[in-house]
Amino acid sequence: MIIKTLVHTKDAADDVLAKEASAHFDQNPALQFQAEIFVEVRPWLSSEVLHKIFPTLDIMTALADRPDLRQVLTTTLAGLKPKAARSKSPEKQAELIDDSLGCEDISLADVEQAIAPNVWAIYVFGNKFWEAFFNEVLADIVSANGEREKKFITHFIDRSLLDRRCEGKELKPILTHLDVAASLDPDTDSKWQKLVPADKLSAVNRARRLQERKNPRMVFTTKQEIAIISIKTIVDSFDLTDFVPMIKAAGDAMGFGEEPFADLDVTVGQAQPPKA
């Protein structure tokens, strides 16, 4: 799953550009997924850090083919009238916005909130957002291993498994249920059997036997197993560092191939087997 670059029709009207962007976003689950993760990861990604990753000039340059969006940003953030804002180059527009930041007429939060998550994903992110998330932010999340962090990992898994469709066509999810289970216990089922609550494992076995009686030729899938156990229970049962390989697999599926952070001690805080 490689994220394709959007190529706009040259000199197209604003409404045509908007339709092209919308269609491109709807057809690309990786862009949708990144936009969703961007929204949820913000408690661990400050406005200051985001601005270092994506300076104003980089943003406006990335939007070079969207004069309509640059016009709105310059009008909203730098106070220019629409026609004056539209006439400026991306470089000048960025300078004007940075001047407003420097004078404290606006904040970094104003800049990021003026850009919709889908616009960030389509035009601005490239590979920089994922690299920052995976190589820097993720370490803070899994090391903290708290309830807020577990909620984020649960959301991450849910969105990575989401069945998405575009114009009636099924789109490939970022990960499969088998990807998730295999990444947590790649060699054997020993950790899965040890950490998942016994009552959930029993429920899986009952469902498997029932299906086999009804239709012995039908495979009992990992998707069915995870549906019974629930994503939340899986996240609660494992230490969050156990999910790093799964998150790397999601990045690999989208075409990002960075190695996981080598200095993170993934043995710290390992979850204990649940009581039967």
PyMOL commands that set and color helices and strands:
alter all, ss='L'
color gray80, all
select helices_A, chain A and resi 14-27+29-44+47-53+56-62+67-78+82-87+90-102+108-113+117-124+128-144+147-161+177-184+190-195+198-214+222-229+231-237+240-253
alter helices_A, ss='H'
color red, helices_A
select strands_A, chain A and resi 164-166+169-171
alter strands_A, ss='S'
color yellow, strands_A
deselect
rebuild
show_as cartoon
